[in-house]
Amino acid sequence: MRDAVRVGQQSPAELVDRYGLRCDLVREGLVRYLTELCTRQDFGLALSAFSDGGCS
C-alpha cells in the first residue's frame, strides 16, 4: 500500500525493480541505460517508453 501512495519520482532502479527481473545482467543494463537517458534528456521523455515515472 505504501508504494501506491508514494509521492515523487522513482529512480531508474526502482522502476526496473518493479518488474522483478531474474537476470541481474539485464537488470543492471536497463538501470544503466535509463540512468544515462535521465542525465541526457528530460526524464519524462527518457522514461515514457519504459514506464510512468521519472528520474531521481
Backbone torsions as a table, in degrees:
resi	resn	phi	psi	omega
1	MET	NA	-36.5	-179.0
2	ARG	-59.6	-39.7	179.4
3	ASP	-64.7	-31.6	-177.7
4	ALA	-70.2	-28.1	-177.7
5	VAL	-107.3	11.5	-179.7
6	ARG	-63.3	135.3	-180.0
7	VAL	-103.8	140.4	176.9
8	GLY	106.0	-178.9	-176.8
9	GLN	-92.9	152.3	178.1
10	GLN	-98.0	150.4	176.4
11	SER	-73.9	161.9	175.3
12	PRO	-55.9	-39.8	179.3
13	ALA	-62.6	-41.4	178.8
14	GLU	-64.7	-40.0	178.7
15	LEU	-64.2	-44.7	-179.6
16	VAL	-65.9	-40.2	-178.0
17	ASP	-64.5	-22.3	177.2
18	ARG	-62.1	-21.7	-177.8
19	TYR	-91.5	-7.0	175.7
20	GLY	57.7	44.9	-179.7
21	LEU	-62.5	139.0	-178.2
22	ARG	-86.4	-27.7	-176.7
23	CYS	-92.8	115.3	-179.2
24	ASP	-62.6	-34.0	179.8
25	LEU	-65.0	-40.4	178.1
26	VAL	-67.4	-44.5	179.2
27	ARG	-58.2	-50.8	-178.1
28	GLU	-63.2	-37.4	177.2
29	GLY	-63.2	-43.7	178.4
30	LEU	-65.8	-41.3	179.2
31	VAL	-62.6	-46.3	179.2
32	ARG	-61.8	-44.1	-180.0
33	TYR	-61.2	-48.8	-179.1
34	LEU	-67.2	-37.1	177.2
35	THR	-62.8	-42.9	178.1
36	GLU	-62.7	-43.0	177.9
37	LEU	-61.0	-39.4	-178.4
38	CYS	-66.5	-31.0	-179.9
39	THR	-80.9	-19.7	-177.0
40	ARG	-100.4	-25.1	-172.0
41	GLN	-132.6	171.5	169.1
42	ASP	-60.7	129.7	-173.8
43	PHE	-63.0	-29.7	177.4
44	GLY	-63.0	-42.2	177.5
45	LEU	-69.6	-41.4	-176.1
46	ALA	-60.6	-36.8	-174.7
47	LEU	-105.2	0.7	-174.8
48	SER	-60.9	-32.3	179.7
49	ALA	-80.6	-16.5	-176.1
50	PHE	-96.5	-50.8	-174.3
51	SER	-170.8	163.4	171.6
52	ASP	-74.7	134.2	-179.6
53	GLY	153.0	-152.1	-179.1
54	GLY	-167.3	-165.7	-179.7
55	CYS	-112.5	142.3	177.3
56	SER	-99.6	NA	NA
